[in-house]
Each structure stands twice: as C-alpha cells, then as structure tokens.
Amino acid sequence: MPSLRPLSAQLAKKAADELFEKPERIDEDLAALRAWLAKCPHIKSRTDDQFLTMFLRGCKHSLERAKEKLDMYYTVRTALPELMRNRDPEEPKLLELIKMGVAVPLPNTVTPDGPRIILVRPGVYDPSKYTIQEVFRYNTMMTDIMMKEDDNLVVAGQMGILDLSNCTMAHFLQFSPTFVKKATMWSQEGSPLRQKGFHYVNTPSGFEVVYNLFKNFLNEKNRSRLYVHGSNLDSLYEHIPKAMLPAEYGGDAGPIQEIVDAWAKKIISYRDYFKEEDQYGTDEKKRPGRPKNADSLFGLEGSFRKLECSPSLDCHVMVNLRPISAALHEKAKRELNEKPERIEEDLAALRQWLARTPHIRARIDDQFLVTFLRGCKYSLERAKEKIDMFYSVRTAIPELMRNRDPDRERIREIVRLGVGLPLPLTDGPDAPRIMLIRPGVYDPKQYTIEEVIKVSTMINDILMLEDDNMVIAGQVGILDLANVTSAHFLQFTPTFVKKMTMMSQEGSPLRQKGFHYINTPTGFETVFNMFKSFMSEKNRSRLYVHGSNLEKLYQHIPKRLLPKEYGGEGDSLKDITANWEKKILSYREYFLEEDQYGTDERKRVGKAKTADSLFGMEGSFRRLEVD
C-alpha cells in the first residue's frame, strides 16, 4: 500500500467524484511515475508517495498529464533560480517578509472538503525596500509547505483573497511583463494546484473599470470564479463566512498576526527541507530533444503573429447573397463550416422558425440572416438562440437602440468626432476589419456614454449589413486611450458595462479576433497583467498593450492600413470620419425602420427576458460574469 496521509471522508469523496481517484489504483500509478522518472535523465525529482500523488490528483489521475506536469514543475523551477534557489528562511531579509505575512493561508476552510483560503496583502511590504522577486520567493516557500501538508489545498484547490489596501503605484510597477510571465508559468504550467476562485477587496478607484475592459476575454469558468468587492466586506461574507476570516476583516478567526506568527514558525522549521530542494530540478543538457531554458519558457518570441492572407481576389457568388471574394469564401468554408449548397435550406429553416416564434419581430432578408449563420458556424440551433438574444437585448436597452436618427444634431456631433471608426483597408482579402476607438476625443461633460455607444451601434449595424470581412473574418480593435480621463472611466458604471457586455457578446453574431491598447496611462499594463493569467491561451494571444510605442503596433497592423495621424499611409482621420458621416446619413430610413423590430416579451413562451433578468445587478460586485 502507498505511504499516504489518510484523507477525511469528505475529501476522499471529493477526490473520487472530481479527481477520479481510485485508491486501489494509486500504488500502480505511483510505480508507473517512478519507472518513467527513472527513464528521464534530465529530471532529478522527489519520489516519495505523498509528493507524487499530488501530481496525480492535480491531473485528475491522468498518468500522461501527471508526467507532463512533473516535468514542467521542475523545468520552470530550474529556470527561475531567483525565485526557487537559496530559500533560507533564516536569511534576514526573507525572515522579515515571512514575519510580515504578505500572504498567509487561513487556518480553516468553509467546509471539510472546501478549498484552502489564501489571504494576500501586498500593501504590507515596502516596495522601495523589497523586490517583487524577494516577496514571491517567500510565497513559493509557503506554497511548497502547503503542497506537502495540506490535503484541502491539493484535493479541493485554493481560493484567494487579494487585499489591495495600501497598495501604491510602486507596488504595481514591480509587476513587469517579464515577471508576470514567469509568475504565470510558475503558478499554472508549473503547478499541480487548482485555482478555485479569487476575491479582490479594498480595490483602488478605477480597478473594476480596467478589469471590465478585459473581462470579455476570460472563459466562462474563470469568469465565474472572480469577484470584485471593493471595500464592501459584507459582499465578501456572502462567499467566505466571517468565521473563516481574521478579526481585522470583521471575522472570528483571531488576529491576523497570530496566524502570521504561526506560519513564520512553520516555515523556519522547514529550513532543512528548503536546503534539500536546491538539489532537485532539471539538467537541460541531458534532456532528449530541444532544451527548455528561460528564453524558450519566458521569451516573448512568437507572441506577435502576422496576419496571413491570400493574394486571390476572384469572386465566388452565392445565391441571393452579395458575392464574396474567393479568399473569404475559402475562410468561410474552412473556419465557419459554410457549404454554399446548404445556405438556402438553412435560411428557409430560420424563416420557418421565426414564423413560429410569436415574440420576435425580425428582419428576414438573406444577407441579415446569413450573418447569424456565419457567426454561429452554421449551427442552426445556435443561430436561433443568437437571433433571439440579439433582439431581446436590443429591446431591453432602448437608450442605446431606439431613436437612432442620424439627422439628430447631437448624433451628428458625435459622428463627426470619430470616436469609433472602421479603417478602410484590411491586411489582405480574408483578414478582419480593423476598428479604431478613440474615447479621448469626446468630452464626458458634454456627452453621456450612452449617447456615444448609440453611435457605435449604428456603425456596427452598417458593418453587419455591408462588411463581409467583418462578418466572416471578425474584427480587430485598436483602443487609443490618449486624453482619456477619470471622467471617461467613471461613465462605465457596473450596470452600463453589463449591458455592453451582453450586447457585444450574447447579443452579437460578430467575432472579436484581437485588441491592441495604445497610449495607455501609467499602471494600465500592470493591472492588465494581473488578469492575464485568468485568460485562455487563445485570448491571451489576442491582446496587446503597446503603451505609446507605435512601432510595436506596426508589427501587427502595418502602417499602410493606419491613418496618417498614427504614422500610417492610409487616409486621414478627417477623411475617414467624413466618409462615415455620409454613409450613416444614407442609412437614415434603415435606422428609422429599426424601431419596429425587437421582442414582445408578453408573447414569449416561458419566462420573459426583461432588463432586470438580463442586466440585473444583484451580485454584480461579487460575481463578475465575463467571457
């Protein structure tokens, strides 16, 4: 039998239910891991049962994944000597950090099979005295001990509370892109532990606004695990009861310093263990194949991708639809599952469904409906759901979607500002449409965010009707934050952000293919980097923060596509704006007609979709719903 610490009955059940643990198989799996390690000349690893079982549990008892994780665990640690070597808890500076308790596990869990709660308080250390590497080295020591001792952590995962009180810009500026990449690699690819949630408390002004800019790029699972409470601890208590929390957080678990002191003693007692740790790792000279070093693990090569396009401009004509280029036709077939011979049948099916759906009044022309088929990769059921949500959301936000008469003076004023502009050219015939967004050009004292976004919806509607690159290849955004003030950010209330998110995601058939942030304010990239680790790899690879370095932007979007004001070779912003003003005015009848389309929730079969049910803010500061 394996030499393992016995689990509680509750944790044993969780391990069986969630991690597919079968006690009768563990001995065999451990033997297989040891046999594999014996054949890996480049890895020098601990091989005790408790250590190896942690990787089996972290990989849900997949032997192959456990092997990969174990290799990456030691590979990353070897590549990070500044964090993982010379971790002597009696070294004076490190001992000071240990006694501060920048991060500390709380003694109790909410339930016997609940995740371990980690309280992180970066504001307690002085960034002029301690580097982020020194702080993080302490964090790795605490984590190593928990991995060795804490079955709740290994089986049920960890829940973080990040208290940002007393954090200054000096703290944020320590999070360089290189360090964030290393920390992310250590905590994700190089760790067998599972993150079950994160709660942000005592957040600075503007934190939630910046977070909301990025939340669309989080996957559903990670969205549901992130909570921003501001200074509202009552909101935190709904997730983590007072009984778990230190007295300083209104809790019943005693003073935080007592918890910190107990952990300081524990870490010091592990001094010999940490000395031993320096002998374990990888020897990349012995690795079969290509070595994995700091450059290959944390280097930024490959993070900028060149858009590929076909030189062909031959056209393929579809029945009852605007012809699309051969390049777009090929992309639609390859990426959207488009089969020209099936389109007519699919359009007929959508019309028949709409005829049987009393609560929706929709446009039914081919060009409009095919947008939803393409946006849903030709899944009829998803297209139906998307059309329903498209009109449900629009009906629920009349302040954005009704009375969009482009002849109204106030609308024309905003159009002439050119807050959001599609650029005329794409990087090839099958490339996405590029959208330039410049919120800094409007005065938030003169215009509300609702008025500005109303104009944006008008441009978007025209693109949906006219722009095959947008519909088939998606859109790439450039968000220029020059001249953006706190007054702009404060217009993004939680309610408004929720409406925008719903409209741009659930209520839109269009696909976001990338976003570039330029002329960003100080600290913007740091806050963004805090959230990158929660994004999927696909979405991480689509977001770029360039600051004021337009040369970096040109690596993704060539100068020939950009306006002259951005060092480009394209039309001037003035000309692009003037052309769009004419185009929007030419659609006046269309926008006047639009008010007749939407949903009548009194006729919906089942529960009505109202503004409250779609955008209701109950729990919005606690559970951020993001893609």
LUMTI-938111 format. One line per field, with one value per residue (C-alpha): residue number from 0; residue in one letter; x, y, z. Coordinates in steps of 0.02 Angstrom, whole numbers. Example, Ala and Ser with C-alpha at 12.3 -4.5 7.8 and 13.67 -1.06 7.14 Angstrom:
BEGIN
pado = c(0 1) .
drenlum = c(a s) .
c1 = c(615 684) .
c2 = c(-225 -53) .
c3 = c(390 357) .
END
This chain:
BEGIN
pado = c(0 1 2 3 4 5 6 7 8 9 10 11 12 13 14 15 16 17 18 19 20 21 22 23 24 25 26 27 28 29 30 31 32 33 34 35 36 37 38 39 40 41 42 43 44 45 46 47 48 49 50 51 52 53 54 55 56 57 58 59 60 61 62 63 64 65 66 67 68 69 70 71 72 73 74 75 76 77 78 79 80 81 82 83 84 85 86 87 88 89 90 91 92 93 94 95 96 97 98 99 100 101 102 103 104 105 106 107 108 109 110 111 112 113 114 115 116 117 118 119 120 121 122 123 124 125 126 127 128 129 130 131 132 133 134 135 136 137 138 139 140 141 142 143 144 145 146 147 148 149 150 151 152 153 154 155 156 157 158 159 160 161 162 163 164 165 166 167 168 169 170 171 172 173 174 175 176 177 178 179 180 181 182 183 184 185 186 187 188 189 190 191 192 193 194 195 196 197 198 199 200 201 202 203 204 205 206 207 208 209 210 211 212 213 214 215 216 217 218 219 220 221 222 223 224 225 226 227 228 229 230 231 232 233 234 235 236 237 238 239 240 241 242 243 244 245 246 247 248 249 250 251 252 253 254 255 256 257 258 259 260 261 262 263 264 265 266 267 268 269 270 271 272 273 274 275 276 277 278 279 280 281 282 283 284 285 286 287 288 289 290 291 292 293 294 295 296 297 298 299 300 301 302 303 304 305 306 307 308 309 310 311 312 313 314 315 316 317 318 319 320 321 322 323 324 325 326 327 328 329 330 331 332 333 334 335 336 337 338 339 340 341 342 343 344 345 346 347 348 349 350 351 352 353 354 355 356 357 358 359 360 361 362 363 364 365 366 367 368 369 370 371 372 373 374 375 376 377 378 379 380 381 382 383 384 385 386 387 388 389 390 391 392 393 394 395 396 397 398 399 400 401 402 403 404 405 406 407 408 409 410 411 412 413 414 415 416 417 418 419 420 421 422 423 424 425 426 427 428 429 430 431 432 433 434 435 436 437 438 439 440 441 442 443 444 445 446 447 448 449 450 451 452 453 454 455 456 457 458 459 460 461 462 463 464 465 466 467 468 469 470 471 472 473 474 475 476 477 478 479 480 481 482 483 484 485 486 487 488 489 490 491 492 493 494 495 496 497 498 499 500 501 502 503 504 505 506 507 508 509 510 511 512 513 514 515 516 517 518 519 520 521 522 523 524 525 526 527 528 529 530 531 532 533 534 535 536 537 538 539 540 541 542 543 544 545 546 547 548 549 550 551 552 553 554 555 556 557 558 559 560 561 562 563 564 565 566 567 568 569 570 571 572 573 574 575 576 577 578 579 580 581 582 583 584 585 586 587 588 589 590 591 592 593 594 595 596 597 598 599 600 601 602 603 604 605 606 607 608 609 610 611 612 613 614 615 616 617 618 619 620 621 622 623 624 625 626) .
drenlum = c(m p s l r p l s a q l a k k a a d e l f e k p e r i d e d l a a l r a w l a k c p h i k s r t d d q f l t m f l r g c k h s l e r a k e k l d m y y t v r t a l p e l m r n r d p e e p k l l e l i k m g v a v p l p n t v t p d g p r i i l v r p g v y d p s k y t i q e v f r y n t m m t d i m m k e d d n l v v a g q m g i l d l s n c t m a h f l q f s p t f v k k a t m w s q e g s p l r q k g f h y v n t p s g f e v v y n l f k n f l n e k n r s r l y v h g s n l d s l y e h i p k a m l p a e y g g d a g p i q e i v d a w a k k i i s y r d y f k e e d q y g t d e k k r p g r p k n a d s l f g l e g s f r k l e c s p s l d c h v m v n l r p i s a a l h e k a k r e l n e k p e r i e e d l a a l r q w l a r t p h i r a r i d d q f l v t f l r g c k y s l e r a k e k i d m f y s v r t a i p e l m r n r d p d r e r i r e i v r l g v g l p l p l t d g p d a p r i m l i r p g v y d p k q y t i e e v i k v s t m i n d i l m l e d d n m v i a g q v g i l d l a n v t s a h f l q f t p t f v k k m t m m s q e g s p l r q k g f h y i n t p t g f e t v f n m f k s f m s e k n r s r l y v h g s n l e k l y q h i p k r l l p k e y g g e g d s l k d i t a n w e k k i l s y r e y f l e e d q y g t d e r k r v g k a k t a d s l f g m e g s f r r l e v d) .
c1 = c(0 61 127 -2 -82 -264 -395 -551 -709 -768 -604 -596 -769 -718 -560 -664 -800 -695 -520 -569 -465 -473 -373 -342 -253 -139 2 10 7 145 253 222 277 436 475 452 563 699 699 708 893 859 742 801 640 574 492 401 219 143 237 197 15 -4 30 -91 -227 -185 -202 -359 -261 -210 -38 17 -37 47 211 199 157 300 423 360 359 546 585 505 586 758 731 685 835 796 633 671 852 935 771 844 704 834 909 872 777 675 637 571 450 397 355 253 137 119 25 -45 -159 -309 -324 -499 -596 -780 -823 -720 -696 -680 -530 -391 -412 -255 -253 -133 -90 42 12 104 277 378 420 567 646 594 590 442 562 601 417 375 515 428 265 344 403 231 156 284 240 54 80 168 46 -123 -245 -381 -264 -212 -384 -504 -393 -363 -466 -377 -420 -315 -322 -260 -268 -111 -51 36 90 263 190 105 261 357 248 348 284 433 399 213 252 368 243 104 209 255 75 -7 101 223 99 -16 -133 -303 -365 -548 -582 -513 -589 -524 -555 -510 -481 -424 -534 -543 -490 -658 -668 -500 -549 -710 -610 -532 -668 -737 -578 -600 -678 -842 -760 -638 -770 -875 -726 -677 -760 -727 -796 -716 -722 -887 -840 -1023 -1012 -858 -951 -1078 -939 -820 -907 -842 -794 -652 -582 -460 -526 -457 -581 -729 -703 -695 -530 -423 -294 -203 -33 -64 -92 64 170 114 162 330 372 316 422 576 550 565 740 823 688 720 908 874 763 912 969 808 768 813 979 935 1097 1027 851 810 767 766 815 690 776 723 721 612 494 478 542 418 460 304 186 160 75 74 -94 -88 -193 -222 -174 -326 -471 -576 -758 -875 -1059 -1188 -1373 -1471 -1317 -1184 -1034 -883 -701 -625 -513 -663 -758 -615 -607 -795 -783 -631 -672 -861 -913 -1001 -1069 -1145 -1262 -1339 -1364 -1535 -1602 -1532 -1606 -1776 -1763 -1727 -1875 -1991 -1931 -1958 -2135 -2171 -2093 -2227 -2119 -1986 -2009 -1851 -1779 -1784 -1681 -1544 -1398 -1457 -1494 -1334 -1238 -1305 -1269 -1089 -1071 -1130 -1026 -1184 -1260 -1446 -1489 -1354 -1408 -1587 -1527 -1417 -1558 -1673 -1540 -1494 -1671 -1702 -1551 -1590 -1769 -1707 -1589 -1695 -1575 -1446 -1552 -1704 -1721 -1560 -1599 -1432 -1508 -1522 -1396 -1323 -1295 -1213 -1097 -1037 -1020 -909 -796 -749 -746 -758 -702 -682 -522 -547 -420 -388 -224 -273 -436 -482 -420 -526 -593 -492 -588 -504 -583 -534 -638 -524 -597 -764 -798 -882 -956 -1048 -1095 -1152 -1076 -1248 -1250 -1076 -1115 -1278 -1175 -1060 -1211 -1259 -1087 -1091 -1261 -1199 -1045 -1153 -1251 -1107 -942 -905 -731 -810 -942 -828 -655 -705 -639 -478 -487 -364 -410 -318 -326 -242 -329 -442 -477 -552 -715 -720 -688 -820 -953 -926 -1041 -1062 -1239 -1182 -1035 -1152 -1266 -1119 -1051 -1219 -1244 -1069 -1065 -1229 -1321 -1199 -1153 -984 -816 -677 -509 -391 -369 -224 -211 -107 -66 -113 -100 31 -11 -132 -22 12 -172 -199 -58 -143 -288 -192 -166 -354 -374 -369 -212 -312 -374 -205 -127 -255 -224 -79 -33 86 89 146 259 179 324 256 84 157 220 37 -51 55 74 -14 -177 -166 -220 -87 -109 -40 113 19 -5 -194 -324 -328 -447 -539 -573 -623 -741 -819 -849 -933 -1042 -1108 -1133 -1229 -1341 -1378 -1446 -1573 -1725 -1648 -1624 -1800 -1866 -1763 -1877 -2012 -1903 -1873 -1961 -2130 -2097 -2282 -2289 -2134 -2165 -2091 -2003 -1991 -1819 -1826 -1695 -1695 -1671 -1539 -1441 -1500 -1356 -1389 -1220 -1129 -992 -973 -978 -914 -988 -866 -815) .
c2 = c(0 177 278 417 527 469 588 637 551 712 740 557 575 736 653 509 620 761 690 512 442 254 204 30 105 229 107 54 235 286 142 197 375 313 200 347 460 327 340 532 575 762 761 744 731 689 518 495 439 599 709 608 584 773 770 626 722 886 800 702 539 552 473 560 731 698 659 820 920 844 883 1063 1084 1054 1137 1302 1297 1267 1414 1529 1522 1699 1630 1448 1438 1491 1494 1501 1558 1625 1743 1914 1996 1841 1821 1999 1960 1797 1891 2021 1891 1963 1803 1684 1531 1547 1407 1347 1300 1339 1153 997 970 1154 1240 1319 1508 1613 1795 1902 2078 2159 2327 2271 2272 2423 2411 2529 2402 2233 2173 2075 1928 1926 1934 1798 1686 1688 1643 1491 1429 1443 1354 1212 1179 1177 1059 942 956 1020 893 1025 1126 975 894 1043 1183 1359 1516 1684 1847 1990 2141 2294 2417 2523 2466 2606 2631 2575 2403 2390 2445 2297 2183 2195 2095 1977 1945 1920 1791 1699 1702 1644 1500 1450 1456 1374 1262 1228 1190 1042 1151 1214 1393 1389 1574 1747 1888 2067 2180 2360 2391 2565 2682 2628 2448 2373 2483 2420 2242 2263 2311 2138 2027 1984 1886 1769 1600 1556 1452 1587 1725 1637 1623 1807 1930 2115 2178 2349 2395 2302 2163 2113 2061 1954 1871 1801 1690 1671 1670 1781 1625 1596 1773 1863 1992 2134 2083 2078 1891 1769 1681 1786 1922 1906 1924 1762 1671 1753 1708 1526 1518 1600 1461 1330 1400 1412 1230 1182 1256 1089 1045 1204 1172 998 1073 1151 978 944 1009 978 964 1029 962 788 820 719 842 1031 1102 1209 1361 1532 1604 1468 1468 1654 1737 1839 1769 1715 1824 1937 1849 1907 1904 1789 1824 1755 1861 1797 1915 1801 1803 1662 1707 1639 1629 1781 1848 1978 1895 1867 1855 1685 1712 1747 1602 1485 1555 1536 1354 1316 1412 1433 1267 1360 1249 1357 1218 1214 1401 1416 1270 1343 1515 1435 1343 1506 1593 1449 1456 1645 1622 1505 1620 1747 1858 1902 2027 2012 2060 1906 1953 1833 1948 1985 1804 1734 1846 1739 1575 1631 1699 1531 1424 1359 1283 1314 1299 1421 1541 1536 1571 1713 1796 1784 1861 1992 2062 2029 2131 2271 2283 2291 2438 2569 2706 2631 2552 2665 2839 2821 2957 3009 3179 3224 3358 3276 3112 3203 3293 3127 3051 3198 3167 2996 2906 2736 2716 2562 2580 2567 2429 2256 2162 2052 1999 1874 1974 2051 2227 2348 2462 2617 2677 2846 2885 3031 3136 3164 3272 3168 3328 3359 3182 3030 2860 2802 2934 2886 2699 2732 2799 2648 2531 2622 2595 2415 2384 2452 2342 2189 2226 2279 2211 2030 2041 2089 1952 1811 1858 1956 2119 2182 2332 2472 2564 2730 2793 2961 3103 2983 3049 2978 3063 2946 2792 2844 2838 2649 2604 2418 2424 2500 2380 2233 2298 2324 2151 2071 2170 2137 1953 1862 1987 1995 1871 1955 1885 1981 1925 2038 2201 2324 2455 2610 2771 2683 2775 2732 2570 2508 2364 2313 2294 2204 2083 2040 1968 1886 1726 1701 1710 1564 1547 1594 1757 1799 1787 1911 2054 2175 2326 2440 2594 2740 2629 2634 2534 2385 2416 2415 2237 2183 2315 2381 2568 2559 2518 2656 2838 2970 3031 2863 2870 2772 2782 2771 2908 3045 3029 3181 3095 2929 3018 3121 2964 2879 3030 3019 2831 2842 2979 2871 2738 2855 2758 2597 2662 2734 2563 2475 2535 2414 2260 2176 2063 2072 1984 1966 1841 1742 1562 1537 1666 1841 1917 2091 2220 2156 1974 2016 2152 2142 2193 2080 2007 2103 2163 1988 1881 1957 1867 1876 1784) .
c3 = c(0 -34 112 107 237 254 184 279 221 137 45 -6 -84 -172 -237 -304 -379 -451 -472 -523 -380 -357 -201 -270 -422 -333 -296 -478 -539 -420 -481 -661 -619 -535 -682 -800 -694 -696 -886 -886 -871 -863 -710 -530 -431 -260 -272 -107 -118 -48 -169 -325 -276 -278 -466 -495 -403 -488 -657 -610 -610 -793 -794 -954 -892 -724 -814 -914 -758 -658 -798 -812 -622 -612 -779 -727 -556 -631 -749 -603 -484 -423 -351 -315 -255 -91 3 178 296 419 290 371 228 192 377 382 241 324 484 386 314 140 101 230 222 337 466 423 267 239 235 274 87 43 -38 63 78 49 106 4 67 -45 40 198 117 62 -125 -102 17 -55 -234 -302 -327 -140 -97 -220 -155 14 -74 -157 13 88 -63 -54 128 90 -56 64 211 155 82 62 -49 -154 -171 -164 -230 -168 -152 -147 -62 -131 -16 -111 34 48 -123 -217 -395 -339 -298 -468 -562 -491 -599 -760 -910 -891 -707 -738 -872 -753 -611 -726 -791 -613 -549 -700 -809 -667 -528 -493 -390 -446 -425 -373 -357 -320 -218 -234 -84 -45 -230 -285 -385 -566 -533 -582 -737 -800 -756 -854 -1008 -1007 -938 -1110 -1141 -993 -1019 -933 -798 -746 -756 -626 -509 -499 -381 -354 -188 -175 10 37 157 176 -5 36 180 59 -9 137 308 448 545 420 421 537 659 552 416 536 561 706 667 784 749 585 669 766 601 527 679 673 490 522 647 523 380 491 544 360 342 304 179 79 80 9 -126 -215 -272 -369 -543 -723 -814 -986 -1060 -1031 -1098 -1254 -1391 -1375 -1204 -1109 -1039 -976 -1153 -1226 -1075 -1041 -1200 -1298 -1469 -1559 -1460 -1610 -1753 -1932 -2017 -2168 -2321 -2493 -2643 -2739 -2766 -2876 -2826 -2781 -2798 -2677 -2720 -2654 -2565 -2601 -2687 -2576 -2628 -2659 -2507 -2394 -2472 -2426 -2249 -2227 -2282 -2175 -2015 -2016 -2096 -2238 -2377 -2516 -2570 -2395 -2365 -2448 -2347 -2184 -2220 -2252 -2086 -1994 -2076 -2031 -1852 -1844 -1913 -1767 -1637 -1590 -1478 -1609 -1749 -1854 -2020 -2132 -2286 -2337 -2302 -2125 -2078 -2153 -2032 -1890 -1979 -2007 -1832 -1761 -1880 -1963 -1808 -1838 -1653 -1601 -1739 -1673 -1496 -1559 -1658 -1507 -1394 -1524 -1521 -1336 -1283 -1405 -1343 -1163 -1195 -1285 -1227 -1347 -1484 -1509 -1589 -1688 -1814 -1891 -1934 -1750 -1714 -1559 -1650 -1796 -1674 -1603 -1777 -1828 -1679 -1747 -1579 -1664 -1845 -1955 -2055 -2244 -2280 -2209 -2204 -2350 -2433 -2295 -2146 -2005 -2008 -1902 -1784 -1713 -1550 -1477 -1321 -1279 -1421 -1337 -1184 -1047 -976 -1139 -1194 -1097 -1132 -1188 -1325 -1382 -1386 -1479 -1624 -1608 -1627 -1788 -1864 -1807 -1887 -2054 -2046 -2011 -2169 -2284 -2225 -2268 -2192 -2026 -2031 -2091 -2027 -1872 -1804 -1727 -1613 -1580 -1420 -1410 -1230 -1267 -1174 -1080 -905 -747 -801 -951 -843 -717 -853 -860 -716 -675 -746 -909 -925 -900 -1038 -1155 -1120 -1154 -1314 -1383 -1338 -1312 -1423 -1569 -1706 -1734 -1676 -1588 -1657 -1562 -1468 -1463 -1324 -1363 -1271 -1110 -943 -814 -725 -858 -917 -737 -697 -861 -820 -657 -755 -898 -803 -794 -983 -1101 -1206 -1361 -1286 -1209 -1382 -1449 -1326 -1342 -1236 -1332 -1221 -1329 -1436 -1608 -1680 -1582 -1656 -1832 -1803 -1803 -1906 -2050 -2075 -2243 -2151 -2021 -2032 -2058 -1879 -1820 -1932 -2064 -2251 -2253 -2263 -2132 -1985 -2052 -2219 -2140 -2021 -2161 -2265 -2120 -2085 -2264 -2250 -2086 -2156 -2308 -2189 -2109 -2170 -2112 -1934 -1929 -1982 -1849 -1710 -1769 -1740 -1574 -1450 -1366 -1202 -1165 -1308 -1261 -1215 -1042 -934 -1006 -1039 -965 -924 -744 -793 -924 -835 -654 -544 -397 -355 -490 -373 -308 -461 -621 -770 -914 -1068) .
END
